[in-house]
């Protein structure tokens, strides 16, 4: 009698377990799609914020009366005369008018 009961209960319990897994996975998949859409939307917002920040920085650098550059790291340019290089900590130096003109020309081409 016990063998008959095992032969009936074992396949039945496997079927129930399989049904739970399938239902659980399909529910998670829908949640994943929703979560992916949320992340995608927030990434678009972050990208938009980055673009706005870059545009603002470019406007400052294009319109500042003077620009300052790190003598060791020419990629660091600032409109602040008291700025320090974030890479090496050195004080920035005022750029010549020719350097400012060349820098602004390059910056305009990148826009």
ZAVEX-473601 format. One record per residue (C-alpha): chain; residue in three letters; z, x, y. Coordinates in pm, whole numbers, padded with zeros to 5 digits. Example, Ala and Ser with C-alpha at 12.3 -4.5 7.8 and 13.67 -1.06 7.14 Angstrom:
# residues 2
chaine->A residu->Ala pz->00780 px->01230 py->-00450
chaine->A residu->Ser pz->00714 px->01367 py->-00106
***
This chain:
# residues 111
chaine->A residu->Unk pz->00000 px->00000 py->00000
chaine->A residu->Unk pz->00081 px->00284 py->00241
chaine->A residu->Unk pz->-00260 px->00444 py->00184
chaine->A residu->Unk pz->-00439 px->00123 py->00277
chaine->A residu->Unk pz->-00230 px->00096 py->00593
chaine->A residu->Unk pz->-00309 px->00459 py->00687
chaine->A residu->Unk pz->-00682 px->00399 py->00624
chaine->A residu->Unk pz->-00671 px->00105 py->00864
chaine->A residu->Unk pz->-00439 px->00243 py->01133
chaine->A residu->Unk pz->-00592 px->00590 py->01160
chaine->A residu->Unk pz->-00946 px->00475 py->01259
chaine->A residu->Unk pz->-00795 px->00204 py->01482
chaine->A residu->Unk pz->-00574 px->00455 py->01666
chaine->A residu->Unk pz->-00872 px->00690 py->01707
chaine->A residu->Unk pz->-01078 px->00406 py->01853
chaine->A residu->Unk pz->-00800 px->00319 py->02099
chaine->A residu->Unk pz->-00759 px->00686 py->02199
chaine->A residu->Unk pz->-01133 px->00720 py->02254
chaine->A residu->Unk pz->-01139 px->00404 py->02467
chaine->A residu->Unk pz->-00852 px->00534 py->02683
chaine->A residu->Unk pz->-01029 px->00868 py->02735
chaine->A residu->Unk pz->-01361 px->00704 py->02826
chaine->A residu->Unk pz->-01200 px->00462 py->03072
chaine->A residu->Unk pz->-00986 px->00738 py->03222
chaine->A residu->Unk pz->-01281 px->00974 py->03265
chaine->A residu->Unk pz->-01504 px->00713 py->03425
chaine->A residu->Unk pz->-01227 px->00622 py->03670
chaine->A residu->Unk pz->-01173 px->00991 py->03760
chaine->A residu->Unk pz->-01545 px->01038 py->03808
chaine->A residu->Unk pz->-01554 px->00760 py->04066
chaine->A residu->Unk pz->-01250 px->00913 py->04237
chaine->A residu->Unk pz->-01422 px->01252 py->04237
chaine->A residu->Unk pz->-01733 px->01107 py->04401
chaine->A residu->Unk pz->-01520 px->00940 py->04668
chaine->A residu->Unk pz->-01323 px->01261 py->04723
chaine->A residu->Unk pz->-01646 px->01463 py->04741
chaine->A residu->Unk pz->-01779 px->01225 py->05007
chaine->A residu->Unk pz->-01456 px->01265 py->05206
chaine->A residu->Unk pz->-01473 px->01645 py->05183
chaine->A residu->Unk pz->-01840 px->01644 py->05279
chaine->A residu->Unk pz->-01763 px->01430 py->05583
chaine->A residu->Unk pz->-01475 px->01652 py->05690
chaine->A residu->Unk pz->-01689 px->01964 py->05645
chaine->A residu->Unk pz->-01950 px->01811 py->05874
chaine->A residu->Unk pz->-01677 px->01754 py->06129
chaine->A residu->Unk pz->-01562 px->02116 py->06097
chaine->A residu->Unk pz->-01919 px->02241 py->06134
chaine->A residu->Unk pz->-01961 px->02025 py->06444
chaine->A residu->Unk pz->-01636 px->02166 py->06587
chaine->A residu->Unk pz->-01755 px->02521 py->06516
chaine->A residu->Unk pz->-02085 px->02456 py->06691
chaine->A residu->Unk pz->-01905 px->02312 py->06995
chaine->A residu->Unk pz->-01676 px->02617 py->07007
chaine->A residu->Unk pz->-01972 px->02855 py->06983
chaine->A residu->Unk pz->-02155 px->02667 py->07259
chaine->A residu->Unk pz->-01846 px->02681 py->07481
chaine->A residu->Unk pz->-01801 px->03053 py->07419
chaine->A residu->Unk pz->-02167 px->03120 py->07493
chaine->A residu->Unk pz->-02141 px->02926 py->07820
chaine->A residu->Unk pz->-01839 px->03132 py->07924
chaine->A residu->Unk pz->-02014 px->03460 py->07841
chaine->A residu->Unk pz->-02332 px->03354 py->08020
chaine->A residu->Unk pz->-02154 px->03243 py->08337
chaine->A residu->Unk pz->-01862 px->03488 py->08369
chaine->A residu->Unk pz->-01878 px->03714 py->08675
chaine->A residu->Unk pz->-01807 px->04022 py->08459
chaine->A residu->Unk pz->-01791 px->04104 py->08090
chaine->A residu->Unk pz->-01572 px->04349 py->07904
chaine->A residu->Unk pz->-01641 px->04526 py->07574
chaine->A residu->Unk pz->-01439 px->04730 py->07326
chaine->A residu->Unk pz->-01551 px->05094 py->07347
chaine->A residu->Unk pz->-01522 px->05129 py->06968
chaine->A residu->Unk pz->-01648 px->04786 py->06859
chaine->A residu->Unk pz->-01940 px->04673 py->07072
chaine->A residu->Unk pz->-01950 px->04340 py->06888
chaine->A residu->Unk pz->-01630 px->04237 py->07070
chaine->A residu->Unk pz->-01720 px->04110 py->07417
chaine->A residu->Unk pz->-01486 px->03914 py->07641
chaine->A residu->Unk pz->-01479 px->03760 py->07986
chaine->A residu->Unk pz->-01108 px->03848 py->08015
chaine->A residu->Unk pz->-01044 px->04181 py->08191
chaine->A residu->Unk pz->-00707 px->04214 py->08010
chaine->A residu->Unk pz->-00847 px->04148 py->07661
chaine->A residu->Unk pz->-00768 px->04383 py->07376
chaine->A residu->Unk pz->-00999 px->04435 py->07079
chaine->A residu->Unk pz->-00875 px->04228 py->06783
chaine->A residu->Unk pz->-01006 px->04496 py->06545
chaine->A residu->Unk pz->-00847 px->04814 py->06686
chaine->A residu->Unk pz->-00625 px->04694 py->06970
chaine->A residu->Unk pz->-00794 px->04907 py->07235
chaine->A residu->Unk pz->-00831 px->04785 py->07593
chaine->A residu->Unk pz->-01174 px->04657 py->07679
chaine->A residu->Unk pz->-01389 px->04826 py->07941
chaine->A residu->Unk pz->-01604 px->04660 py->08204
chaine->A residu->Unk pz->-01971 px->04645 py->08110
chaine->A residu->Unk pz->-02233 px->04778 py->08351
chaine->A residu->Unk pz->-02469 px->04531 py->08513
chaine->A residu->Unk pz->-02749 px->04656 py->08286
chaine->A residu->Unk pz->-02534 px->04606 py->07976
chaine->A residu->Unk pz->-02440 px->04255 py->08088
chaine->A residu->Unk pz->-02805 px->04167 py->08153
chaine->A residu->Unk pz->-02912 px->04297 py->07811
chaine->A residu->Unk pz->-02623 px->04118 py->07639
chaine->A residu->Unk pz->-02700 px->03787 py->07809
chaine->A residu->Unk pz->-03071 px->03817 py->07727
chaine->A residu->Unk pz->-02984 px->03866 py->07360
chaine->A residu->Unk pz->-02737 px->03578 py->07372
chaine->A residu->Unk pz->-02996 px->03344 py->07525
chaine->A residu->Unk pz->-03247 px->03432 py->07251
chaine->A residu->Unk pz->-02995 px->03330 py->06985
chaine->A residu->Unk pz->-02946 px->02983 py->07133
***
